[in-house]
Amino acid sequence: MPRPHHSSRSSTRWAVRIIPLFIASILAVATANHPQNVLATVGYLYRKKGQAGVVTAFLVLYFFFFLLMAASYLRTFFTVQLNPGVVPLAPQLQAQRDAAEKLRKRHKRNRDVEDRALAPPDPNPDSPGLEAFYSKDVFVCEVDGRPKWCSECQQWKPDRSHHSSDLGRCVRKMDHFCPWVGGMVSETSFNFFTQFCFYCSLFCAVSLAAGAYSFQQHHSDGDPPDGWALATIILAILFGTFTFGMTLTSFRYILANTTTVDMLKRPHTFVLAVRIPQSTPPSDKYTVIVYPLRGLPWRPGSEGQHHICPLHGPVHGPVHGPASARDQLAERKFAILRTKPRENPWDLGAVQNWKSVMGDNFLEWVLPIRHSPCCNHDSMESDYRFGPLVSRLRKRFGVPELEEPPRGGHAIIEMHDRGSRRAND
């Protein structure tokens, strides 16, 4: 069983313990006291008004949405606790990180993350984890062509991952830290969280309708106001407004394939490393990086110019270090392309965006069955599926397409062709 990941802040830890317990208590009380609460509200309609059909409809809808709400909440809660989507730490870095954590605990004065010296990116061309990026065809990078670096986790960050100060770890497709569901909402739980908000808003709508209708019937008969009906109306409005707003926000993010973190960074540009054929001629429209790394990402045609190499310092002229025959055969060339502000490289269109989060069929849309399809990162093209923006960037910068399909066949053919040429030479 996965190990739970808890917040590093004591106040947050207490909040995520108390609030879910509070919500569970509300659900338990609502269920245990159902005869006194809901039946007291709709029972008036049955006993005095004889509206059996209306009462039956209210009760069926009440229990239906209550069960769906409870199921999606429990699914969200346990997913957040056991599988919050944290990026695994490289085994070779775990010992270093544990030692650094022990050192920080000794110096209790230094509690602020920003007060600590940030670890710079690993300058080693063979830095552990780089192969996970350049084995793909597209990945998010810095302007020098290397992946983004997390100075806290001291390793390269996968696409769409962000460091959580609450968990002290990088989280894939992190959305927000929600004490209502007990932790971090991310790629593994966002679909369940959306279902919970949706069913909670529908549950509150049914409760509000039942309470308001009963209250109106009491008033029309000249009876004193019903306390249960009034309490139902107030609570339904309070929780319903909040969850309905969260539902609309979640739907908006799903249809746009974005997150709360992405929205807070707008307008924001992305830098993408897009794989190109080895035979691509030089261009002054974009820079190029070749993996496995041997030195500075270089601009074709820039021979004789002065460069600052992040690995070796100031250099002049071509920056090609020696490479083994194996590395030469395994080389992959990438063009470094920058998007315009507000361009989302993961926007697949509303329908595909929805399916990437909520699932491929209607049953997955309405029931908290399985994790989002976007949690699968086995594709050789990219960590997350990119939208048509990548093709538009290729045309915008004059970057050629790969000659062969990117699922392994092209790499084998290209290596074989290069090996044959070397043999013929």
MARLUM-768826 format. One record per residue (C-alpha): residue in three letters; chain; x, y, z. Coordinates in nm, 3 decimals, decimal comma, padded with zeros to 5 digits. Layout:
+---------+--------+---------+---------+---------+
: residuo : cadena :    east :   north :      up :
+---------+--------+---------+---------+---------+
:     ALA :      A :       X :       Y :       Z :
...
+---------+--------+---------+---------+---------+
# end
This chain:
+---------+--------+---------+---------+---------+
: residuo : cadena :    east :   north :      up :
+---------+--------+---------+---------+---------+
:     MET :      A :  00,000 :  00,000 :  00,000 :
:     PRO :      A :  00,135 :  00,349 : -00,085 :
:     ARG :      A :  00,266 :  00,553 :  00,202 :
:     PRO :      A :  00,048 :  00,859 :  00,288 :
:     HIS :      A :  00,207 :  01,199 :  00,224 :
:     HIS :      A :  00,136 :  01,454 :  00,495 :
:     SER :      A :  00,180 :  01,829 :  00,497 :
:     SER :      A :  00,497 :  01,971 :  00,645 :
:     ARG :      A :  00,299 :  02,247 :  00,819 :
:     SER :      A :  00,143 :  02,168 :  01,155 :
:     SER :      A : -00,155 :  02,401 :  01,100 :
:     THR :      A : -00,232 :  02,239 :  00,766 :
:     ARG :      A : -00,198 :  01,890 :  00,911 :
:     TRP :      A : -00,455 :  01,970 :  01,178 :
:     ALA :      A : -00,687 :  02,129 :  00,922 :
:     VAL :      A : -00,683 :  01,825 :  00,694 :
:     ARG :      A : -00,756 :  01,605 :  00,995 :
:     ILE :      A : -01,037 :  01,808 :  01,144 :
:     ILE :      A : -01,228 :  01,926 :  00,835 :
:     PRO :      A : -01,277 :  01,583 :  00,673 :
:     LEU :      A : -01,385 :  01,454 :  01,014 :
:     PHE :      A : -01,629 :  01,744 :  01,035 :
:     ILE :      A : -01,772 :  01,662 :  00,692 :
:     ALA :      A : -01,798 :  01,293 :  00,778 :
:     SER :      A : -01,981 :  01,387 :  01,097 :
:     ILE :      A : -02,229 :  01,599 :  00,900 :
:     LEU :      A : -02,296 :  01,311 :  00,661 :
:     ALA :      A : -02,335 :  01,068 :  00,952 :
:     VAL :      A : -02,574 :  01,299 :  01,138 :
:     ALA :      A : -02,772 :  01,366 :  00,822 :
:     THR :      A : -02,810 :  00,993 :  00,766 :
:     ALA :      A : -02,877 :  00,895 :  01,127 :
:     ASN :      A : -03,127 :  01,176 :  01,183 :
:     HIS :      A : -03,289 :  01,143 :  00,844 :
:     PRO :      A : -03,637 :  01,065 :  00,992 :
:     GLN :      A : -03,617 :  01,379 :  01,206 :
:     ASN :      A : -03,465 :  01,603 :  00,937 :
:     VAL :      A : -03,579 :  01,522 :  00,585 :
:     LEU :      A : -03,888 :  01,326 :  00,680 :
:     ALA :      A : -03,986 :  01,605 :  00,917 :
:     THR :      A : -03,968 :  01,838 :  00,620 :
:     VAL :      A : -04,135 :  01,625 :  00,355 :
:     GLY :      A : -04,346 :  01,427 :  00,605 :
:     TYR :      A : -04,569 :  01,729 :  00,639 :
:     LEU :      A : -04,640 :  01,708 :  00,267 :
:     TYR :      A : -04,739 :  01,342 :  00,301 :
:     ARG :      A : -04,939 :  01,349 :  00,624 :
:     LYS :      A : -05,130 :  01,674 :  00,587 :
:     LYS :      A : -05,120 :  01,751 :  00,218 :
:     GLY :      A : -05,138 :  01,393 :  00,088 :
:     GLN :      A : -04,872 :  01,460 : -00,178 :
:     ALA :      A : -04,727 :  01,112 : -00,190 :
:     GLY :      A : -04,578 :  01,155 : -00,538 :
:     VAL :      A : -04,391 :  01,471 : -00,444 :
:     VAL :      A : -04,259 :  01,309 : -00,126 :
:     THR :      A : -04,142 :  00,998 : -00,315 :
:     ALA :      A : -03,962 :  01,208 : -00,575 :
:     PHE :      A : -03,782 :  01,410 : -00,308 :
:     LEU :      A : -03,675 :  01,099 : -00,114 :
:     VAL :      A : -03,550 :  00,912 : -00,422 :
:     LEU :      A : -03,347 :  01,210 : -00,542 :
:     TYR :      A : -03,221 :  01,278 : -00,190 :
:     PHE :      A : -03,083 :  00,927 : -00,138 :
:     PHE :      A : -02,958 :  00,895 : -00,496 :
:     PHE :      A : -02,743 :  01,209 : -00,484 :
:     PHE :      A : -02,646 :  01,144 : -00,122 :
:     LEU :      A : -02,496 :  00,805 : -00,210 :
:     LEU :      A : -02,315 :  00,943 : -00,516 :
:     MET :      A : -02,182 :  01,236 : -00,313 :
:     ALA :      A : -02,062 :  01,010 : -00,031 :
:     ALA :      A : -01,897 :  00,764 : -00,273 :
:     SER :      A : -01,713 :  01,034 : -00,468 :
:     TYR :      A : -01,602 :  01,204 : -00,147 :
:     LEU :      A : -01,460 :  00,883 : -00,003 :
:     ARG :      A : -01,287 :  00,807 : -00,334 :
:     THR :      A : -01,136 :  01,154 : -00,336 :
:     PHE :      A : -01,029 :  01,137 :  00,027 :
:     PHE :      A : -00,852 :  00,802 :  00,006 :
:     THR :      A : -00,687 :  00,891 : -00,326 :
:     VAL :      A : -00,557 :  01,216 : -00,180 :
:     GLN :      A : -00,421 :  01,030 :  00,121 :
:     LEU :      A : -00,263 :  00,731 : -00,054 :
:     ASN :      A : -00,184 :  00,852 : -00,405 :
:     PRO :      A : -00,161 :  01,233 : -00,425 :
:     GLY :      A :  00,042 :  01,221 : -00,747 :
:     VAL :      A :  00,384 :  01,308 : -00,604 :
:     VAL :      A :  00,686 :  01,267 : -00,832 :
:     PRO :      A :  00,903 :  00,977 : -00,706 :
:     LEU :      A :  01,247 :  01,073 : -00,587 :
:     ALA :      A :  01,540 :  00,927 : -00,773 :
:     PRO :      A :  01,690 :  00,646 : -00,560 :
:     GLN :      A :  02,039 :  00,792 : -00,583 :
:     LEU :      A :  01,909 :  01,126 : -00,455 :
:     GLN :      A :  01,703 :  00,990 : -00,166 :
:     ALA :      A :  02,004 :  00,953 :  00,066 :
:     GLN :      A :  02,119 :  01,309 : -00,009 :
:     ARG :      A :  01,773 :  01,445 :  00,055 :
:     ASP :      A :  01,737 :  01,255 :  00,384 :
:     ALA :      A :  02,072 :  01,392 :  00,500 :
:     ALA :      A :  01,970 :  01,746 :  00,407 :
:     GLU :      A :  01,640 :  01,702 :  00,591 :
:     LYS :      A :  01,819 :  01,591 :  00,907 :
:     LEU :      A :  02,047 :  01,893 :  00,882 :
:     ARG :      A :  01,747 :  02,128 :  00,851 :
:     LYS :      A :  01,587 :  01,974 :  01,158 :
:     ARG :      A :  01,901 :  02,048 :  01,359 :
:     HIS :      A :  01,886 :  02,414 :  01,261 :
:     LYS :      A :  01,530 :  02,487 :  01,368 :
:     ARG :      A :  01,574 :  02,859 :  01,325 :
:     ASN :      A :  01,578 :  02,820 :  00,948 :
:     ARG :      A :  01,214 :  02,731 :  00,887 :
:     ASP :      A :  01,144 :  02,938 :  00,578 :
:     VAL :      A :  01,202 :  02,757 :  00,249 :
:     GLU :      A :  01,316 :  03,077 :  00,080 :
:     ASP :      A :  01,582 :  03,132 :  00,348 :
:     ARG :      A :  01,761 :  02,813 :  00,250 :
:     ALA :      A :  02,018 :  02,806 : -00,022 :
:     LEU :      A :  01,859 :  02,672 : -00,338 :
:     ALA :      A :  02,029 :  02,379 : -00,506 :
:     PRO :      A :  02,131 :  02,473 : -00,862 :
:     PRO :      A :  02,055 :  02,240 : -01,156 :
:     ASP :      A :  02,282 :  01,941 : -01,184 :
:     PRO :      A :  02,556 :  02,038 : -01,435 :
:     ASN :      A :  02,646 :  01,678 : -01,510 :
:     PRO :      A :  02,564 :  01,598 : -01,877 :
:     ASP :      A :  02,477 :  01,247 : -01,760 :
:     SER :      A :  02,260 :  01,375 : -01,476 :
:     PRO :      A :  02,024 :  01,102 : -01,350 :
:     GLY :      A :  01,675 :  01,140 : -01,493 :
:     LEU :      A :  01,759 :  01,329 : -01,812 :
:     GLU :      A :  01,698 :  01,020 : -02,022 :
:     ALA :      A :  01,332 :  01,022 : -01,915 :
:     PHE :      A :  01,294 :  01,352 : -02,100 :
:     TYR :      A :  01,493 :  01,316 : -02,419 :
:     SER :      A :  01,349 :  00,969 : -02,478 :
:     LYS :      A :  01,023 :  01,157 : -02,549 :
:     ASP :      A :  00,954 :  01,358 : -02,864 :
:     VAL :      A :  00,836 :  01,673 : -02,686 :
:     PHE :      A :  00,895 :  01,801 : -02,334 :
:     VAL :      A :  00,887 :  02,129 : -02,145 :
:     CYS :      A :  01,231 :  02,279 : -02,096 :
:     GLU :      A :  01,423 :  02,590 : -01,998 :
:     VAL :      A :  01,568 :  02,825 : -02,258 :
:     ASP :      A :  01,891 :  02,622 : -02,259 :
:     GLY :      A :  01,704 :  02,306 : -02,363 :
:     ARG :      A :  01,734 :  02,121 : -02,036 :
:     PRO :      A :  01,422 :  02,020 : -01,837 :
:     LYS :      A :  01,294 :  02,228 : -01,548 :
:     TRP :      A :  01,475 :  02,173 : -01,221 :
:     CYS :      A :  01,332 :  02,154 : -00,868 :
:     SER :      A :  01,583 :  02,293 : -00,621 :
:     GLU :      A :  01,388 :  02,145 : -00,328 :
:     CYS :      A :  01,360 :  01,788 : -00,456 :
:     GLN :      A :  01,698 :  01,831 : -00,630 :
:     GLN :      A :  01,590 :  01,658 : -00,946 :
:     TRP :      A :  01,438 :  01,732 : -01,287 :
:     LYS :      A :  01,067 :  01,809 : -01,287 :
:     PRO :      A :  00,835 :  01,621 : -01,523 :
:     ASP :      A :  00,598 :  01,820 : -01,744 :
:     ARG :      A :  00,313 :  01,996 : -01,562 :
:     SER :      A :  00,454 :  01,917 : -01,218 :
:     HIS :      A :  00,497 :  02,181 : -00,949 :
:     HIS :      A :  00,659 :  02,176 : -00,608 :
:     SER :      A :  00,411 :  02,175 : -00,321 :
:     SER :      A :  00,526 :  02,360 : -00,012 :
:     ASP :      A :  00,257 :  02,172 :  00,182 :
:     LEU :      A :  00,380 :  01,824 :  00,089 :
:     GLY :      A :  00,743 :  01,918 :  00,036 :
:     ARG :      A :  00,740 :  01,729 : -00,294 :
:     CYS :      A :  00,672 :  01,791 : -00,661 :
:     VAL :      A :  00,321 :  01,690 : -00,767 :
:     ARG :      A :  00,207 :  01,600 : -01,116 :
:     LYS :      A : -00,061 :  01,832 : -01,256 :
:     MET :      A : -00,106 :  01,989 : -00,915 :
:     ASP :      A : -00,428 :  02,187 : -00,881 :
:     HIS :      A : -00,471 :  02,300 : -00,520 :
:     PHE :      A : -00,436 :  02,190 : -00,160 :
:     CYS :      A : -00,790 :  02,131 : -00,028 :
:     PRO :      A : -00,843 :  02,071 :  00,345 :
:     TRP :      A : -01,208 :  01,978 :  00,269 :
:     VAL :      A : -01,091 :  01,654 :  00,107 :
:     GLY :      A : -00,784 :  01,608 :  00,325 :
:     GLY :      A : -00,493 :  01,702 :  00,101 :
:     MET :      A : -00,360 :  01,774 : -00,246 :
:     VAL :      A : -00,592 :  01,761 : -00,547 :
:     SER :      A : -00,390 :  01,663 : -00,854 :
:     GLU :      A : -00,408 :  01,446 : -01,164 :
:     THR :      A : -00,496 :  01,137 : -00,960 :
:     SER :      A : -00,795 :  01,290 : -00,782 :
:     PHE :      A : -00,925 :  01,585 : -00,985 :
:     ASN :      A : -01,195 :  01,380 : -01,160 :
:     PHE :      A : -01,318 :  01,242 : -00,827 :
:     PHE :      A : -01,307 :  01,590 : -00,673 :
:     THR :      A : -01,515 :  01,727 : -00,962 :
:     GLN :      A : -01,771 :  01,450 : -00,920 :
:     PHE :      A : -01,793 :  01,519 : -00,548 :
:     CYS :      A : -01,853 :  01,892 : -00,602 :
:     PHE :      A : -02,110 :  01,820 : -00,872 :
:     TYR :      A : -02,310 :  01,568 : -00,667 :
:     CYS :      A : -02,284 :  01,780 : -00,355 :
:     SER :      A : -02,436 :  02,077 : -00,542 :
:     LEU :      A : -02,717 :  01,854 : -00,676 :
:     PHE :      A : -02,776 :  01,711 : -00,328 :
:     CYS :      A : -02,801 :  02,064 : -00,189 :
:     ALA :      A : -03,036 :  02,161 : -00,473 :
:     VAL :      A : -03,273 :  01,875 : -00,386 :
:     SER :      A : -03,258 :  01,962 : -00,016 :
:     LEU :      A : -03,321 :  02,328 : -00,095 :
:     ALA :      A : -03,619 :  02,244 : -00,316 :
:     ALA :      A : -03,770 :  02,015 : -00,052 :
:     GLY :      A : -03,718 :  02,268 :  00,227 :
:     ALA :      A : -03,848 :  02,562 :  00,024 :
:     TYR :      A : -04,155 :  02,372 : -00,096 :
:     SER :      A : -04,241 :  02,255 :  00,254 :
:     PHE :      A : -04,186 :  02,606 :  00,392 :
:     GLN :      A : -04,417 :  02,753 :  00,124 :
:     GLN :      A : -04,689 :  02,496 :  00,202 :
:     HIS :      A : -04,671 :  02,578 :  00,573 :
:     HIS :      A : -04,702 :  02,946 :  00,494 :
:     SER :      A : -04,996 :  02,899 :  00,259 :
:     ASP :      A : -05,184 :  02,700 :  00,526 :
:     GLY :      A : -05,120 :  02,967 :  00,787 :
:     ASP :      A : -04,905 :  02,739 :  01,001 :
:     PRO :      A : -04,603 :  02,872 :  01,196 :
:     PRO :      A : -04,267 :  02,849 :  01,013 :
:     ASP :      A : -04,116 :  02,502 :  01,017 :
:     GLY :      A : -03,773 :  02,507 :  01,187 :
:     TRP :      A : -03,644 :  02,200 :  01,005 :
:     ALA :      A : -03,743 :  02,342 :  00,668 :
:     LEU :      A : -03,576 :  02,675 :  00,749 :
:     ALA :      A : -03,255 :  02,503 :  00,864 :
:     THR :      A : -03,253 :  02,289 :  00,551 :
:     ILE :      A : -03,288 :  02,598 :  00,331 :
:     ILE :      A : -03,003 :  02,784 :  00,502 :
:     LEU :      A : -02,758 :  02,493 :  00,497 :
:     ALA :      A : -02,847 :  02,401 :  00,139 :
:     ILE :      A : -02,787 :  02,756 :  00,019 :
:     LEU :      A : -02,458 :  02,783 :  00,210 :
:     PHE :      A : -02,301 :  02,457 :  00,094 :
:     GLY :      A : -02,476 :  02,454 : -00,244 :
:     THR :      A : -02,341 :  02,794 : -00,346 :
:     PHE :      A : -01,987 :  02,696 : -00,257 :
:     THR :      A : -01,993 :  02,354 : -00,425 :
:     PHE :      A : -02,174 :  02,485 : -00,734 :
:     GLY :      A : -01,902 :  02,746 : -00,779 :
:     MET :      A : -01,635 :  02,479 : -00,740 :
:     THR :      A : -01,817 :  02,260 : -00,992 :
:     LEU :      A : -01,826 :  02,536 : -01,254 :
:     THR :      A : -01,458 :  02,613 : -01,194 :
:     SER :      A : -01,365 :  02,245 : -01,224 :
:     PHE :      A : -01,563 :  02,206 : -01,546 :
:     ARG :      A : -01,392 :  02,514 : -01,687 :
:     TYR :      A : -01,045 :  02,380 : -01,606 :
:     ILE :      A : -01,126 :  02,037 : -01,750 :
:     LEU :      A : -01,263 :  02,173 : -02,078 :
:     ALA :      A : -00,956 :  02,398 : -02,116 :
:     ASN :      A : -00,711 :  02,131 : -01,992 :
:     THR :      A : -00,560 :  02,362 : -01,736 :
:     THR :      A : -00,522 :  02,385 : -01,357 :
:     THR :      A : -00,545 :  02,643 : -01,082 :
:     VAL :      A : -00,165 :  02,673 : -01,085 :
:     ASP :      A : -00,166 :  02,738 : -01,460 :
:     MET :      A : -00,435 :  03,003 : -01,425 :
:     LEU :      A : -00,238 :  03,183 : -01,154 :
:     LYS :      A :  00,062 :  03,200 : -01,388 :
:     ARG :      A : -00,124 :  03,358 : -01,679 :
:     PRO :      A : -00,013 :  03,517 : -01,903 :
:     HIS :      A :  00,264 :  03,265 : -01,927 :
:     THR :      A :  00,478 :  03,129 : -02,208 :
:     PHE :      A :  00,610 :  02,775 : -02,240 :
:     VAL :      A :  00,943 :  02,665 : -02,380 :
:     LEU :      A :  00,924 :  02,328 : -02,554 :
:     ALA :      A :  01,196 :  02,096 : -02,675 :
:     VAL :      A :  01,054 :  01,949 : -02,995 :
:     ARG :      A :  01,233 :  01,659 : -03,157 :
:     ILE :      A :  01,353 :  01,713 : -03,514 :
:     PRO :      A :  01,529 :  01,487 : -03,766 :
:     GLN :      A :  01,906 :  01,463 : -03,734 :
:     SER :      A :  01,937 :  01,589 : -04,089 :
:     THR :      A :  01,758 :  01,918 : -04,015 :
:     PRO :      A :  01,961 :  02,205 : -04,166 :
:     PRO :      A :  02,071 :  02,500 : -03,950 :
:     SER :      A :  01,822 :  02,780 : -03,888 :
:     ASP :      A :  01,841 :  03,119 : -03,723 :
:     LYS :      A :  01,478 :  03,094 : -03,604 :
:     TYR :      A :  01,543 :  02,857 : -03,315 :
:     THR :      A :  01,821 :  02,704 : -03,109 :
:     VAL :      A :  01,902 :  02,336 : -03,105 :
:     ILE :      A :  02,010 :  02,092 : -02,836 :
:     VAL :      A :  02,143 :  01,741 : -02,893 :
:     TYR :      A :  02,099 :  01,462 : -02,639 :
:     PRO :      A :  02,284 :  01,287 : -02,478 :
:     LEU :      A :  02,437 :  01,614 : -02,363 :
:     ARG :      A :  02,796 :  01,692 : -02,448 :
:     GLY :      A :  02,800 :  02,062 : -02,375 :
:     LEU :      A :  02,612 :  02,381 : -02,448 :
:     PRO :      A :  02,287 :  02,391 : -02,644 :
:     TRP :      A :  02,402 :  02,574 : -02,955 :
:     ARG :      A :  02,256 :  02,783 : -03,235 :
:     PRO :      A :  02,347 :  02,646 : -03,578 :
:     GLY :      A :  02,571 :  02,883 : -03,772 :
:     SER :      A :  02,701 :  03,048 : -03,456 :
:     GLU :      A :  03,058 :  02,922 : -03,494 :
:     GLY :      A :  03,317 :  03,166 : -03,371 :
:     GLN :      A :  03,074 :  03,342 : -03,136 :
:     HIS :      A :  03,111 :  03,373 : -02,761 :
:     HIS :      A :  02,896 :  03,149 : -02,546 :
:     ILE :      A :  02,840 :  03,093 : -02,176 :
:     CYS :      A :  02,810 :  02,723 : -02,126 :
:     PRO :      A :  02,605 :  02,619 : -01,818 :
:     LEU :      A :  02,824 :  02,310 : -01,792 :
:     HIS :      A :  03,175 :  02,439 : -01,863 :
:     GLY :      A :  03,163 :  02,821 : -01,840 :
:     PRO :      A :  03,275 :  03,063 : -02,119 :
:     VAL :      A :  03,361 :  02,897 : -02,448 :
:     HIS :      A :  03,428 :  03,010 : -02,804 :
:     GLY :      A :  03,336 :  02,858 : -03,135 :
:     PRO :      A :  03,160 :  02,526 : -03,181 :
:     VAL :      A :  03,070 :  02,356 : -02,857 :
:     HIS :      A :  03,082 :  01,989 : -02,947 :
:     GLY :      A :  03,246 :  01,770 : -02,691 :
:     PRO :      A :  03,372 :  01,422 : -02,769 :
:     ALA :      A :  03,106 :  01,157 : -02,788 :
:     SER :      A :  03,127 :  00,782 : -02,790 :
:     ALA :      A :  03,017 :  00,587 : -03,094 :
:     ARG :      A :  02,717 :  00,462 : -02,897 :
:     ASP :      A :  02,611 :  00,815 : -02,804 :
:     GLN :      A :  02,648 :  00,927 : -03,163 :
:     LEU :      A :  02,413 :  00,654 : -03,278 :
:     ALA :      A :  02,164 :  00,733 : -03,002 :
:     GLU :      A :  02,166 :  01,110 : -03,055 :
:     ARG :      A :  01,838 :  01,296 : -03,059 :
:     LYS :      A :  01,810 :  01,653 : -03,179 :
:     PHE :      A :  01,554 :  01,898 : -03,041 :
:     ALA :      A :  01,447 :  02,245 : -03,148 :
:     ILE :      A :  01,379 :  02,485 : -02,860 :
:     LEU :      A :  01,054 :  02,668 : -02,934 :
:     ARG :      A :  00,870 :  02,927 : -02,727 :
:     THR :      A :  00,492 :  02,967 : -02,727 :
:     LYS :      A :  00,308 :  03,297 : -02,721 :
:     PRO :      A :  00,142 :  03,416 : -02,397 :
:     ARG :      A : -00,181 :  03,231 : -02,312 :
:     GLU :      A : -00,111 :  02,951 : -02,559 :
:     ASN :      A : -00,180 :  02,616 : -02,396 :
:     PRO :      A :  00,022 :  02,333 : -02,554 :
:     TRP :      A : -00,198 :  02,070 : -02,385 :
:     ASP :      A : -00,529 :  02,200 : -02,521 :
:     LEU :      A : -00,672 :  01,907 : -02,719 :
:     GLY :      A : -01,015 :  02,059 : -02,780 :
:     ALA :      A : -01,307 :  02,056 : -02,537 :
:     VAL :      A : -01,416 :  01,694 : -02,601 :
:     GLN :      A : -01,068 :  01,539 : -02,580 :
:     ASN :      A : -00,978 :  01,759 : -02,282 :
:     TRP :      A : -01,285 :  01,627 : -02,102 :
:     LYS :      A : -01,202 :  01,264 : -02,183 :
:     SER :      A : -00,840 :  01,304 : -02,074 :
:     VAL :      A : -00,959 :  01,391 : -01,723 :
:     MET :      A : -01,301 :  01,233 : -01,676 :
:     GLY :      A : -01,254 :  00,915 : -01,880 :
:     ASP :      A : -01,354 :  00,771 : -02,216 :
:     ASN :      A : -01,715 :  00,669 : -02,144 :
:     PHE :      A : -02,025 :  00,794 : -01,971 :
:     LEU :      A : -01,997 :  00,546 : -01,684 :
:     GLU :      A : -01,659 :  00,692 : -01,584 :
:     TRP :      A : -01,800 :  01,043 : -01,610 :
:     VAL :      A : -02,072 :  00,979 : -01,351 :
:     LEU :      A : -01,910 :  00,723 : -01,118 :
:     PRO :      A : -01,578 :  00,747 : -00,927 :
:     ILE :      A : -01,441 :  00,428 : -01,084 :
:     ARG :      A : -01,084 :  00,482 : -01,201 :
:     HIS :      A : -00,813 :  00,747 : -01,232 :
:     SER :      A : -00,799 :  00,991 : -01,521 :
:     PRO :      A : -00,646 :  00,867 : -01,850 :
:     CYS :      A : -00,393 :  01,153 : -01,825 :
:     CYS :      A : -00,233 :  00,967 : -01,532 :
:     ASN :      A : -00,082 :  00,725 : -01,784 :
:     HIS :      A :  00,267 :  00,850 : -01,876 :
:     ASP :      A :  00,387 :  00,553 : -02,080 :
:     SER :      A :  00,365 :  00,728 : -02,417 :
:     MET :      A :  00,694 :  00,775 : -02,601 :
:     GLU :      A :  00,571 :  01,103 : -02,748 :
:     SER :      A :  00,532 :  01,303 : -02,428 :
:     ASP :      A :  00,441 :  01,285 : -02,059 :
:     TYR :      A :  00,104 :  01,442 : -02,133 :
:     ARG :      A : -00,062 :  01,444 : -02,472 :
:     PHE :      A :  00,009 :  01,768 : -02,657 :
:     GLY :      A : -00,250 :  01,945 : -02,867 :
:     PRO :      A : -00,231 :  02,093 : -03,220 :
:     LEU :      A : -00,022 :  02,384 : -03,090 :
:     VAL :      A :  00,296 :  02,179 : -03,137 :
:     SER :      A :  00,222 :  02,137 : -03,508 :
:     ARG :      A :  00,150 :  02,509 : -03,534 :
:     LEU :      A :  00,481 :  02,585 : -03,363 :
:     ARG :      A :  00,662 :  02,366 : -03,615 :
:     LYS :      A :  00,509 :  02,567 : -03,898 :
:     ARG :      A :  00,563 :  02,899 : -03,721 :
:     PHE :      A :  00,936 :  02,835 : -03,675 :
:     GLY :      A :  00,989 :  02,629 : -03,988 :
:     VAL :      A :  01,067 :  02,311 : -03,794 :
:     PRO :      A :  01,033 :  01,991 : -04,001 :
:     GLU :      A :  00,820 :  01,699 : -03,893 :
:     LEU :      A :  00,974 :  01,363 : -03,809 :
:     GLU :      A :  00,993 :  01,140 : -04,113 :
:     GLU :      A :  00,866 :  00,829 : -03,937 :
:     PRO :      A :  00,605 :  00,762 : -03,664 :
:     PRO :      A :  00,753 :  00,848 : -03,322 :
:     ARG :      A :  00,675 :  00,520 : -03,147 :
:     GLY :      A :  01,024 :  00,371 : -03,161 :
:     GLY :      A :  01,041 :  00,283 : -03,531 :
:     HIS :      A :  01,193 :  00,616 : -03,634 :
:     ALA :      A :  01,471 :  00,599 : -03,377 :
:     ILE :      A :  01,571 :  00,250 : -03,488 :
:     ILE :      A :  01,568 :  00,341 : -03,856 :
:     GLU :      A :  01,762 :  00,660 : -03,796 :
:     MET :      A :  02,030 :  00,484 : -03,590 :
:     HIS :      A :  02,058 :  00,209 : -03,849 :
:     ASP :      A :  02,094 :  00,457 : -04,133 :
:     ARG :      A :  02,359 :  00,656 : -03,950 :
:     GLY :      A :  02,546 :  00,338 : -03,863 :
:     SER :      A :  02,539 :  00,231 : -04,229 :
:     ARG :      A :  02,671 :  00,565 : -04,343 :
:     ARG :      A :  02,956 :  00,543 : -04,090 :
:     ALA :      A :  03,040 :  00,195 : -04,216 :
:     ASN :      A :  03,036 :  00,309 : -04,580 :
:     ASP :      A :  03,258 :  00,603 : -04,496 :
+---------+--------+---------+---------+---------+
# end
